[in-house]
Amino acid sequence: MVLDNKKTAIKVYLWKMIQACVTVLLLIGIMITGWFEKDLLGITKYQWVILVSLVYLILIIVSRLRKLNFFYFSDEGDKILIRYYPIQPLVQKKKAVQIPKIGLAGYDINTVALGLKKVLILRQTIKGKVAIYPPIGITTLKRKEIDLLKKHLDKYIRN
């Protein structure tokens, strides 16, 4: 079975680009147009610039905390393959995890960062010991996709 969230990743990436463009256009509009020469709602144009910038900064921080990833899962063949990378402009650190199906010792799906982020933690048996992989962000997966992922991972767990 192959599972990926390419469509969701594209939507998230486009949404981030739209946020950036709208913010830049708002800042340019505030500074250039005459609408903000006099105080608007009791706020000067410089305070509007700071306010718009702060809102955009908060959106960026929340997005970074969530660590939204492109996620690809395949259990075809004799290995479980997971590829993932952050959905951020200019950042393309692509990572992959390969685990032999007979080596999967378990997994956990946890919610962290005040409920903003879901992560998958895989465990593999290597030479009689259990190795734990770093958390993989799966926040962009839908509930149905997470259930499908659990179902397929459960098939390969060796106690």
N, C-alpha and C positions, 0 to 999 in steps of 0.2 A: 504494500500500500504506500502511496506517496501522498503527503500532505504538505501544502505550502500556502502561505498567506500573501502571495504576490499582489493580488488586487488590493488587499487592505494596506499593504506596505506602500503601494503607489498612491493610494488615497491620503495616507498620513503624510507622505513626502510632499504631495501637491498642497495639502492644507498648510504645512509649514512654510512653503514658498509663498503662498497667498498671504499668510499672516505677515511675512517680512515685507512683501510688496505694499500691502495696505498700510503698514506702519510707516514705511518710507514716504508714501504718497501723502499720508496724513501730516507727517512732520513737515514736508515741503509745503503743503497747502497752508498749514498754520503759519509758517514763517513768511510766505510770499503774499498770500491774499490779504485784502484789507479788512476782512471780517473780524480779525483778531486784534486790530489796532487799538480798539477800545476794549475794555474788560468785557468778557462774555461770561455771564453767570457769576460775575464777581471774581473771575480768574483771568490773570494776564496771559498773553500768548506764550510767554516763557514757562509759566506754570503748566499750561496745556502741553507744551513740548515735554516737560518732565513727567506729567501724568501719563501721556501716551507711551513714552519710553518705559516707564515703570510697569505699565500693563503688559507691554511686549516682553519685558525682562521676566516678569512673573510667569508668563506663558512658556518661555524658554526654560526656566528653572523647573517647572512642573514636568515639562516634556523630558528633560534630562533625568529627573528623578525616576520617571517611569521606565526609562531605557527601552524604548520601543524598538523591536527588532523585526527584520525579515526572518522568517523561520521556515525551514525545509526539513521534512522528516521522510525517510524511506526505510522500509524494512525488507526490501527486495534483496535477494541474495542471502549470503550467510552472515551479513553484518547489518547492524542498525546504524544508519547514517543521519546525522543532524548537522545542518549548515545554518548559520545565523550571522547577521551583521546589523549594526545599528542603522536605523532610518534617520540619518542626519545629513544635511548637505555637507559636502566636502570631507566626510568621515566614512571611510569604507574599509574598516578593519574586518575582513571576512574571516570567520572561524568555522571549524568543523570538528565534530566528534564522531569517531567510529568505534563501535563496540561490537565484538562478536556476539551473536545472539545467545550463545551458550555462556557468555561471561557477564550478562546483566544481573547484578545482585539486587537491584531495587531502584526506586526513584521516589522523589517527593515533589509535590507541587505546593509551594508556599506563597502566601500573600505577605508582602513586606512594604516598607516605606509608607506607613500610615494607610495601607490598603490601596496604594496607587499602582503597585507593581506586582505581577505574578511571575514566579520563577520556577524553572524545572531544574532539579538537582538529581543527577544520575550517579549511580554507584555501580562499579564494575569489580568483579573478582579477578585478581591478578596474582598468580602463584600462591593461592590460598589466603591472600589478604584482600581487604576491600579498599578500593581507591574511590575517592569522591571527587567528581568533576566540579568545576566552578559553576555557579548558577547561570542558567540560560534564561533570558527574559522572554516570557511568552504572553505578555500583556496584550499584544495585538491579536492573539487567537480568540476566536469566538467560543462560547460555551460548548457548542456542538463539536468544534474541532478539538477542544481540550478533552472532551469525553472520548472521542475517537482515538486520540493519542494515548490516553490512559488504557483503553481497551487493548490496543496493540502492544503497548509496553508490558501490560500484565501477562500477555501470552508468553513472554520470554524470560520472566524473572525466575532465577534459580536460587533456592534457599540454601 
